[in-house]
Amino acid sequence: MIEALHAAAQDPATHRYPSYTGLPEFRESIAGWYERRFGVALDGDDEVLPLVGSKEGIFHLPYAFIDAGDVALIPDPGYPVYETGTILAGGEALLMPLVEENAFRPDLAGLDPAIVERARVLWLNYPSNPTSAVCDLEFFGQAVEFCKANDLLLAHDAAYTEITFDDYVAPSVLQAPGAMDCAIEFHSLSKTYNMTGWRIGWVAGAPQAIEALKRLKTNVDSGIFDAVQRAGIAAIDGPQDALHHAVATYRGRRDLLCDGLKSMDIVVDPPKGSIYVWAPVPEGHTSASFTTFLLDEADLVVAPGNGYGPTGEGYIRFSLTLPDDRLQEGVERLRKIVS
């Protein structure tokens, strides 16, 4: 990827305003990846849109679909940009509680029909940030049916689909029957190929929704630097050894952390996906108080669960992005203050 970026940066043709809709060859690489990975056939012209990082598209989606007074149905806890983008676009964010008893999945059937009537977008994210929960294709099928019945756009943030463990393989929402009529899916090369900061991702799916976001983006940005797109092509179409190595590394860190927590009577189910571990705080603590306790007493930084929504209260999020030795050191520091 770095070699492809370097070669492309030497090419004067890349030093101009790029296309708003991305290089045709990059869109075709994305479509080819969907065919290989999920068996989903996409039109690279009408059903794929490169993004300046998936966060950019996630934030801008409400501006394309939400008017003042409209509602977006948002997972709680969830990635904060689903909510903030909705609010800044003038919409109302309805938080859908994700609880452990329901495998951290929203109870779609239990939503208030009056709220659903005002809703325009349903957000999902599996494997999940921050809960690290996963889902199966059957759940996606139910979500698609719900959205079609209620005239909703289903927006799935699929940033972590390639980081999964054990026997779990993450599905795409676009595999569900009828999904291309009402669903779009965001993906990021930041997590899959360690291209954090390169700002390259995409959205794919229902062509009407892709067109709406495309119209908005032509008034917001000037596309992704062509050299970065060429690096993206090298990532998607090239050898996947680095991805497989990264997944094995994350799996080892997951086991190291979960085993360490278990030895301290902080019991968590080892997650099947994502780069996070979602853990309950000890009795007598809130998310904020335990986070502060870890920082003050052991110089450990974790994310308080309530930062991802009120239903995240009572949890903290550990990240697996530290090198193994630093993660081990963190486990030992934690052991000294909670054992």
N, C-alpha and C positions, 0 to 999 in steps of 0.2 A: 504494500500500500504506500509506504513511504517512497519507495523507488518510483512508483507510478506517479505520485505527486511531484517528485523532483523532476522527472522527465517532462511532465505536463507543464510545470512552471517554466521550463526552458523554451517552451513553444510560444512564440508571440501571439498565436491565434487564441490562446487562453486569456490574454490580457485585454479583455474588452468586457462590456456588459454582457452577462450570460442571458440565456433565454429565461423568461419568467417561468416557463413550464419544464425546465431542465433539458439536458442533452437527450435527444431521442435514444441514443444507445444506453444511457443510464436508465431511462424508463423501461427499455426492453430487458435490461438486466434484472430489474425489479420484477417484471412480469415473469421472466424465466425462473427466478427464485421461487415465486409463488407456485408455479407449475411443479417444480421439483420438490419443494418442501411440503406443500399442502394439496397438490393436485387441483389447484384452482387456476383456471384460464382467465387471464386479464388482457384487456386491450391497453397497450402501453400509451396510447394517445388519449383515450377518454376515461380510463379507469385507474390511472396512476398519476400522482402529482408529487414530485420531489419537494422537500421542505428544507428550510434553513434550520435543521434540527427539528425533531418531532414536537418539541415544546412550542415552537413558533406556530405550527399548525393547530395544536391543541388550544393555544390561547386565542387564535384568530377565528376558530370555528364558531364561537358564539356570535361574533360580529356578522357572520354570514347567515346565521339562522335564528338568532334571538332578537326579538323586538322588546320594547319596554313593556313590562307586565308578563312576558312569557316566562315559562319555568323550564329549568334544566334539572333532571333527576341525577343526583350526584352521589357516589359511594362515600360513606362515612364510617371509618376513616378512609381517606383517599388522597391522591396527589393534589395538593392545594390549588393548582392552576385550573382544574376543572371549575372550581367555585369562583376563584378570583376573576377568571376570564368572563364568566357569566355575569358577575356583578358589574364589572367595568363596562360590559356591553349593554347594561341597563336591564338585565334580566333578573329573575329571582331563582336562587339556588335552593332546591329542596333536597335535604340530606337524607339518604337512605341508609339506615343503620345496618352495619355489617357486624354480626355477632358470631362468636365461636360456635354456638349451638346450631347455627345454620351454615357452618363451614365458611363463614365470612362472605356469604353471597346475599344479595338483596332479596327481600320477600316481595317480588313484583306483584303477586296476587293480592297482597295486603295493603298496597298503596291506595290512598284516598282517591276515588274516581274523580272527584271535583278538581283535585290537583293534576291528575293525569290528563284531564281534559284541557288544561292550560299548558301542558308540557309540550316541548318541541324536540328535546334531545334527551336521550338516556346514555349516560356514561358508564362504561365497564372497564376493568383493568385486571387481566389475569395472564400470567402470574402477577400477583398484586404488590404494589408499593403503597402502604408499608407492611401489610399483613403477611406477605409471602404466600397467600392462599392461591390455590389453583382451581381450575374447573374443567369439566369435560365438554365434549361437543353437544351432548344432550342438553346441558344448561344453555349453551349458546342458541340451540334450536328453540328452546322455550322463550329466550329473550327476543329472538327475531319474530316469533309469532306474536309476542306481546306488543312489539313495536309496530308491526304491520296492522294489528287490530286497533291500535290507538294513534296511528298516523304520526309515529315518532321516528326520528333519525337515531339509529344506534351507533354510537361512537366508541370503538374499542381501542384502548391504549395497549398495544402489544409489544412494549419495549423489551420485555423479558422472556419472550417465547423461546428463545434459543439457549437460555440458561436454566436448564432443568436437570433433575437428578433421579437416580434410581431407575425405575421402570416407567417414569412419567414422560410423555411427549406432549407438549402443549399444542392444542388445536388452534386454528384460525377461525374467527367468527365468520369469515367469508366461506367457510366450508358448509355452514348450516344452510339447509334448503330455504330459498327465498331471500338469502342475505343480500344479494346484489341489488335487490329492490329497495333496501332500506338501511344498509349498514356500510360503514367505512371503518378502516383499521389503520392506526398509526404505528409506524415502526421506526426505530432509531438505530443507527450504526454505532452510536456511542457505547451501548452496552454489549452488543453482539461482537463488535470488532475492536473494542477499546479505542474508538475514535472520538472520545470525549473532547469537546472543545473544537472539533473540526466543523461542527454544525452541519450535519447532513442526515437526513431521514426522508420519510415519505408518508403519504396517505394513499390508500387504495380502496376501491370498492365502488359503491353505487355511483354511476356516472353523473346523475343530477347533482348529487352532493359535491362531487369532485369539481364540477363546473362552477358551482356557487363559490367554493373556497378559492378556486382559481381566479375568478373575477375580483374577489377581494384582494388577493395577494398581488395582482398586477398594480394595485394602487398603494401597496405597502413596501415592497422590497423589489430588488432587481435580480433575484435568483441566487443560486449557489455558484461560487467561483468554479469555473469549468475544471480547473486542475483538481479540486477536491472531488468533483463528480467522477473524474477519471480514476481517482484513488478508490472511490466507492465501487466502481465497476470492478476494479482489481480485487476488492474485498469480497464482493458477492460471487464473482465468477471464478476466483482463484482457489488455490488449495485451502481447505478448511482446518488444517492441522492446528493453527493457533487458536481457533475457536474451541476445538476439542480439548486442547491443553488448558484453556481458561476454565472450561466447565469442570474439568477434573480438579483444578486448583480450588475453585469455589466449593466443590463438594467436600474436599478435604478440610477446608476452613469451616464449613458448616458443621462437620462432625466434631472438629476440635472444639468449637464454641458450644455446641449443644451438649456434648459430653461433659464439658466443664461446668455448664450451668446445672446439669442434672446432679453432678457431684455436690452442688451447693443447695440442692433441693429446690432449684428453680427449674421446673419441668416444662419443657416445650417439645412439641412434635417436630422433628427435623423437617424443614420445609422441602417441598418437591420442586420448587422453582424460585427464581429471583436471586438477588444478592443480599438479602436481609434475613434477619431472624427477629420475629415478633414475640416478645416475652412479657409475661405478667410481672408487675412490680410486687415486692414483698408486702405482706400484710402490714398495715399502719402507714404506708406511703401512698402518695399520689404520683402520677406520672412526673409532675414538675419537681416534687420534693425528692424523689429518688434520683432523678437526673441531676439535680443540684448536689445531692449527697455524693454521687459518684464523682462529680467534678471536683468538689471540695476535698473529699477524703482520699481519692485515688487518682486524680488527674485523668479521669476517663470521660470521654465525650460520647454520649448516646443521644438519640432524638426522643423527646417525650411524645407519647402517643397522642395526647390531646392536641398536639400541633397539626395533626392530620384530620381533625374533626372531633366533636365532643364524645363520640362513641369510642374514640381511641383512649379515653381516660382509663387508667389502670394498666397501661402497657407502655413499654419502651421499644424502640427499634434499634437493633444492632446492625452494623454494616460489615460485610465480609470483604471489603476492598483493601484492608490493610495487609501487608505482607505477613506470612505465617508467623515469623518470630515476634512481630509486634502484636499480633492477635493473641499469641500464647502469653506474652507479657501482660496484656490486658486481662486475660482470664486469671492470671495469678494475682494481679492487683485486686481484682474483684473478690477473689477468694479470701484475701486477707481482711476485707472489711465486712463481708457478709457471713462468713463461716462462724 
